[in-house]
Amino acid sequence: MTIGGIMFWVTGVAAFLVIVGLLVLVHELGHFITARLSGMRVLEFGIGFPPRAKILHDDGETIYTINYLPIGGFVRLEGEETDSDDPRAFVNSSLRKQLVVLVAGVAVNLLAAVVLFFLVAWLANPMMRPTFHEITAGSPAEAAGLQVGDQILAIDGRTYNLIDLGEDQVGQFRSYLFSRAGQHVTLLVVDTKGQRRSVDVLLRVPDDAHPGVLGVSFDYNIGYVQGSPVAAVGTSLTSTGKALTLIVGALGDLAGHIASHPTQAPPGVQGPVGIAQDVGNVVNNYGPLLLLLLAAVLSANLALVNVLPIPPFDGGKMAIMVIKRVFGVRGVSAFEAATYVVGFAALMAFLVWISYFDLIRAGG
């Protein structure tokens, strides 16, 4: 591997750990705050995972620690996974309090996704800007006076917003151009000096000798346009909804793929290695704003995965709490503890399985 390749993975993994670590820490903070507000006894709030490096503070009830493994954090509640005689223990609290504490992490991650989408949409909306890489002699583009390096900001007033998740912006742009073959279109372009101009172009009808309607080759770059805070609120909500919809679809496809083709790489689904590679691409090629956009998607992903009714996720714990109250079960049974162990083992096996395919894809 080259020095450049090593640095790519170093920056990608480092940024991935920071993003996921902060999102997990925010998730655990939701549990911590609601547990304290509801009167439950919180034994420890840890930054990172054990082994413990240092106790930062002890308020007489809760110790605040920093730990050596930089992957988020955790909250340790009295009576969460073992029996306890403490009336303030999680296991002895009302079902309503238990569910509020468990769902708080999911709610905070959803809120974080909305806030991150809002910041991106407000501060600098990422827009796809097709850029003329080459212009063919005698083409409609040359006849209209377009130049190599000109970037298309809009075509007939249409822009292509990368925050519009689930939409193939390049495909939409190309489809619109070809749908206007033989007709006039108005391009809003900006040249290499930053000067904007509106250009009327008569597109040709493509044939075997001239397959394109403009007679150019494109690069696809990214530009940023500041949005209004009011519009950004709507964008943040719709983008979070689209992110959740995409994740639900991906999980359904993944379940079907595991059942039918467990020895093949799952299409469109990545594990930690694949996500770290994507983060590296963003860090090295696009900058902090698209990194915020990726963090928003990951936060929505974390929220949805955690609400699944599968131990050891929060959704699995909520399902167990409800079932226990329905059947009048008290305390933490050996069966309940076993479900957490089995669920955690299955989660680790899944991560190993999907990371194997991530590594194969990363190696080309």
N, C-alpha and C positions, 0 to 999 in steps of 0.2 A: 504494500500500500504506500502511496506517495505521501509526502509531508502534507500536501493540500488535502488529501483524503483523510489523514489522521486528524488534522485540524477541523475538518468538516464534522467528523463524528464527535470530537471533543466538545465543540460548540453546540452541536445538536443535542447531545446527551445532557450537557450542563443546563441548557435552556429548558429542555424537557423536564429535568428534575426540579428546576425552579418553578416552572408553571404548574406542574402536577402537585408539587409539594405545597404551593400556596393554595391551590384549589382544595386539596385534602385538608389543609389546616383551617381554611374557611369553613369547610364542612363540619369539622370537629368543633369549631368555635360555636356553630349553631347548636350542637348538642350541649356544649358546656354552658352556654348562656341560659338556655331553656331549663336545663337541669337545676342550675342555681336558683333561677327565678321560681321554679316549682317547689323548691325546698328539699330536693334530693341531695344526698351527701356525695360530693365529688371528691374522690381521693387524689386524683392526679390529672393535670393537664400537661401533656408532653409535646414539645416541638421536636420532630424527628421520631425515630423508633429506637428502642433499646438495642444495645446496652446504653445505660445512662452515662452521660458525660458530666453533668453538673446540676445541682438543685439551684434554681434561680431565686426562688422565694417560697416561703412557707407561711401561710396566713393562719395556721393553727388547725385548719381543716383540709385544705387543698395544698398540695405541693406542685410547684411549677418547675418543670425540668426541661433541659435541653439534652438531646440524645444523639448518638453518633451517626445513625443512619438517616441521611437527609431526604426522607420520603414522606413529607407531610407532618402528621402528628396524630395524637390519640387522646381520648378522654377515658379515664378509668372511674367508673361509678361503683359505689358500694352496692353489692348484691345484684350486679348486672348478669354475671355468669355463674355465680355461686350463691348458695343460701346465706341469709343474714337475719339476725334478730333485730337489727337496727330498724326502727319504724320509718326512718327516712331513706332506707335503701330502695333502690330501683325495684327490686323484686316485690317489695311490700307497698309500693305506691299504687294509686288507682290506675285503671286501664287508660283513662283519659290522659293522665300525666305521662304515662309510659309512651303512648302514641305521639303525643306532642313532642317529647324529647327526641324520639326516633325520626319523626318526619322533619324536624327542624333542620337537620343537615341537608336533606334534599331541597327544602325550601330555600336555604341560603345559597346553595349552588345554582338554583334557578334564578334567584335574584342577581347573583354574580354574573350569570350569562346575559341577563337583560342589561345590566349596567355596562358590561364590556361592549355589547353590540351598540348600545347608545353612544358610548364614547367614540367608537369607530365611525358611526354614522354622522355624528355631530362634528367631531374635530377634523376628520379628513376621510370622507367617503372614498373608498378605493374603486376607481373606474378603469375598465379595460380600454386601452387606447391602441387600436391597430395602427401600426407605423409602417410607412412605405419603405421597404427594404430595397426594392428594385422596380423600375418602371420601364416597360417595354416601349421601344420606338413605335410611333404610330398608334398607340393605344388611346382609349378614351381618357385615361388619367393624364397622359402627356398633352393631349389636346386641350384639357381643362387647365393646364398650367400647374399641376401638382408636382411636388419635388420629393426626391428621396430624403427621408428624415421627417417629413410632415406626419403629424399624428392626427388621427380622426377623433374628435371630441364627441361628435354626434352625427347621425345620418338621418335626415328628415326629422330632426328634433329628438330622435331616439338615442338614449345613452345606454351603456352596458355596465351595470353596477355589480361588482364582485361580492357585495354583501347579500345579494339575492341568492341565497343558498339553494342548491339543487338545480340550478339553471345553467345550462351550457352556454355561456355568454359568447364564446367564439362561434359555436354552432349557430346561435341565433343571429349573430352579425352576418355570417356567410349566407345563411338562408334568406335573410332579408334582402341582401344584395342581389342574389340570384332571382328572387321573386320579382325584382324590379327590372329585369333584363329588357333592353330595348326602350327604356323609359328614362326620364330625367330624375335625378336625385340631387338633394342639396347636402353637401358635406360641410360641417363646421370643423376646420382644421387649425392646428397651431404649428408654426414652423420651428426650426431649430433655434431661432432667436427669440421665441416666445410670442411672436406676433400672430394674432388670430385673424382668420378671414373665412368668409362663406363662399363656397365654390359650387357652381352648378355643373353637373356632369351628366352627359348622355351615355348611359351604359349600352354596351353592345350585346347582341344576342350571341351566346357562346356556341362554338362549333368545334369540330375536331382540330382545326388549325389554331383556333383561339379559344381555349377552354374557359378562360376567365371573363368576367363582365367588365372589369376595370383595366385588365392588362398589367397587373402588378403582382409582386410577392410581398407578403406582410411579415413583420415581427409583431408580437403582441405584448405590449408594455403596460405598465400600470401608472395611472396618474391619480392625484388626490384632489378632491373638491370639498371644501367645508360646507356642511349642511346646516340647516336650522335646527335648534334644539326641539322645537315642536314636532317637526317631521321625523327627527331622530327617535323620539319616543315611540311613534308608530312603527318605525323600521325595526327598533329593538324588540318590540313585542312580536311582530310577524317573523322576524329572523329567528327568535328563540323557538317559536312554534314550528317553523320549518326545520330547524335543527332537530327538534324532538321527533318530528315526523320521519325524517331521514334515518334517525337512529332506530326507531321502531321497525322501519322497513328492513334495515340492515340486520337487526337481531332476528327477524323472521327468516330472512334469507340464510343467515348463518345457521340457524337451527335446522332448516331443511338440508343445507349442505352437509352438516355434520352427520345427519341421519343417512344421507344417500352417498356422499363421497368423502368419507373421513380421511382418506389418504391423499387428498388433493388440496391445494391451497384455496382457501375461501376467497372468492372474488369480492373486492371492494371493502374488505374488513382487515384491519391491521391490529397487531398487538403493540406492546411497548416499544419494540425495536423499530417497527414501521412508523409509529408516531414520532419517535425520536428522529428518524430520517426526514420526515416531513417538516418537523421543527427546524432541523438543520438547514433544509432548503429555504425555509422562510427567513431564518436568521441571516444566512449568507447571501441571499438574492433579493429580498424584498423589504426587510426592515421591520421596525417595531410595530407599526400599525396593523400589518397583516398578522403579526404575532399575537396582537390583542384579539384579532378576529378568530384566530385558531384557538386561543385560550377560551373564548366565549363558547365555541363549539365543544371543546373538551369539558367545560363546566356543565353544559347542558347534558353531555354524554354521561358525566359522573352522576348527575342528579337522576337521570332515567335508569341507569344501571342499578343504582342503590335502592330504587323503589321496587325492583323485581322481587317477587315473593319467594326468594331462594336464600336460605342461610349461606353465608354469614352476612348477607346484605341487610340493610335496614328494613327493607320490605319483607324479608324472610323473618326477621325478628318480630316485626309487627304482626305478621300472620300467626306466629307462635303465641304471642301475647293474647291475641283474640281467641284462638283455639283453647288456650288454657282457661280463660275466663268463661267461655261457653260451657266447658266441661267441669268447671270448678276445681281445676288443678292449682295447687299452691306450691310455692317454692320453685327451685330449679332442679328438675329431674335429671337422672342420668341420661335419659333419652334425649332431652333437650340439649344437654351439653354435647352429646354425641352428634347431633345434627349440625352443630356449629363446626365440630372437628371434620366431619365428612364433607360439609359444604366448603370449608376452607381448602381441604385436600383436592376437591374437584376443581376449585378455582385455580389452584396452583398448577394442576395438570392441564387445564385449558390454556393457561398462560404459556406453559412450556410448548404445547402443541402449536399454538398460533405463532409463537416466537420462532419456532423452527422454520415455518414458511416465510416469516419476515426476513430471517437471515438468508434464506435461499434467494428471495427477491432482491435483497440488498447486495448480494454477490453477483447479481446479473443473470 
